[in-house]
Amino acid sequence: TTAGWQVPIWDPESNYFGWSSYLGELFGTDAVPSHAAPAREPDLSNLPPAFVMTGSLDGFADEDIEYAKRLNHAGVPVELHVYPGAPHGFDGFAAQTAVAKQARSDINSFVARMLKSD
């Protein structure tokens, strides 16, 4: 979200640096493989069940929500969690907060269900 980019945790400049460092000469081209950026994969139907989480103040929230919608539309079981007031990386740098503890609980529940499923 636009508001998410106002939270000084992971700003557009950091994002540019991260992706350009990761992708090298492929950065900014159509040649980026989907294993490097899964949201670029046109057909998501063969992906396993997914847990997608984002904070409402995460600059990537809109992208995360859109990816979850695409997974759902492709028939992939997806669980989407949007944590109110949480910025990018909240579960790591603010691990002792109630919202981060809730996120970990949600992740643990999802993984437990996946391990019990056939």
C-alpha positions as CSV (number, residue, x, y, z in Angstrom):
1,T,0.0,0.0,0.0
2,T,1.1,3.6,-0.4
3,A,0.8,4.1,3.3
4,G,3.1,1.1,3.8
5,W,5.9,2.8,2.0
6,Q,5.8,5.6,4.5
7,V,6.9,3.2,7.3
8,P,10.7,3.4,7.3
9,I,11.5,-0.3,7.5
10,W,11.7,-1.4,3.9
11,D,11.4,1.5,1.5
12,P,11.4,1.5,-2.3
13,E,15.1,2.2,-2.4
14,S,15.8,-0.8,-0.2
15,N,13.5,-2.8,-2.4
16,Y,15.3,-1.7,-5.6
17,F,18.7,-2.6,-4.0
18,G,17.4,-6.0,-2.8
19,W,15.9,-7.1,-6.1
20,S,18.8,-5.7,-8.3
21,S,21.3,-7.5,-6.0
22,Y,19.4,-10.7,-6.2
23,L,18.6,-10.7,-9.9
24,G,21.7,-9.0,-11.2
25,E,21.5,-8.4,-15.0
26,L,18.0,-9.9,-15.1
27,F,16.6,-7.1,-12.9
28,G,14.1,-5.0,-14.8
29,T,13.7,-7.4,-17.7
30,D,11.1,-9.9,-18.7
31,A,13.6,-12.7,-18.4
32,V,13.2,-13.0,-14.6
33,P,12.4,-16.7,-14.0
34,S,9.3,-17.5,-12.0
35,H,11.4,-19.5,-9.4
36,A,13.0,-16.1,-8.6
37,A,9.7,-14.2,-8.4
38,P,6.8,-16.7,-8.1
39,A,4.2,-14.0,-8.7
40,R,5.5,-13.8,-12.3
41,E,4.4,-17.4,-13.0
42,P,1.3,-17.2,-15.3
43,D,-0.1,-20.6,-14.2
44,L,-0.2,-21.0,-10.5
45,S,-2.5,-24.1,-10.5
46,N,0.3,-26.6,-9.7
47,L,1.5,-24.9,-6.6
48,P,1.0,-26.4,-3.1
49,P,-1.3,-24.9,-0.5
50,A,-0.1,-21.5,0.6
51,F,0.0,-19.3,3.6
52,V,0.2,-15.6,2.7
53,M,0.6,-13.0,5.4
54,T,1.2,-9.3,5.4
55,G,0.8,-6.3,7.6
56,S,-1.7,-3.6,6.6
57,L,1.2,-1.1,6.7
58,D,3.5,-3.3,4.6
59,G,4.4,-1.7,1.3
60,F,3.9,-5.1,-0.3
61,A,0.4,-5.6,1.1
62,D,-1.4,-5.0,-2.2
63,E,0.9,-7.3,-4.0
64,D,0.6,-10.0,-1.4
65,I,-3.2,-9.8,-1.4
66,E,-3.3,-9.9,-5.2
67,Y,-1.0,-13.0,-5.2
68,A,-3.3,-14.7,-2.8
69,K,-6.3,-13.9,-5.0
70,R,-4.5,-15.3,-8.0
71,L,-3.7,-18.5,-6.1
72,N,-7.3,-18.8,-5.1
73,H,-8.5,-18.2,-8.6
74,A,-6.1,-20.9,-9.9
75,G,-7.7,-23.4,-7.4
76,V,-4.8,-23.4,-5.0
77,P,-5.8,-23.6,-1.3
78,V,-4.6,-20.4,0.2
79,E,-4.9,-18.8,3.6
80,L,-4.5,-15.0,3.6
81,H,-3.9,-13.1,6.8
82,V,-3.6,-9.3,6.9
83,Y,-2.4,-8.0,10.3
84,P,-3.8,-4.5,11.1
85,G,-1.2,-1.9,11.9
86,A,1.7,-4.1,11.1
87,P,4.6,-3.0,8.8
88,H,6.9,-5.2,6.7
89,G,8.9,-7.7,8.7
90,F,6.9,-7.1,11.9
91,D,7.1,-10.8,12.8
92,G,10.9,-10.6,12.9
93,F,11.9,-7.3,14.4
94,A,8.9,-7.0,16.8
95,A,8.6,-10.7,17.6
96,Q,7.3,-10.2,21.2
97,T,4.3,-8.1,20.2
98,A,0.8,-9.5,20.3
99,V,0.4,-9.2,16.5
100,A,3.7,-11.1,15.8
101,K,2.7,-13.8,18.3
102,Q,-0.7,-14.1,16.6
103,A,1.1,-14.4,13.2
104,R,3.3,-17.2,14.5
105,S,0.3,-19.0,15.9
106,D,-1.5,-18.7,12.6
107,I,1.6,-20.0,10.8
108,N,2.0,-22.9,13.2
109,S,-1.7,-23.8,12.8
110,F,-1.4,-23.8,9.0
111,V,1.7,-26.0,9.0
112,A,0.1,-28.4,11.5
113,R,-3.0,-28.7,9.3
114,M,-0.8,-29.3,6.2
115,L,1.2,-32.0,8.0
116,K,-2.0,-33.8,8.9
117,S,-3.5,-33.6,5.5
118,D,-3.1,-36.3,2.8
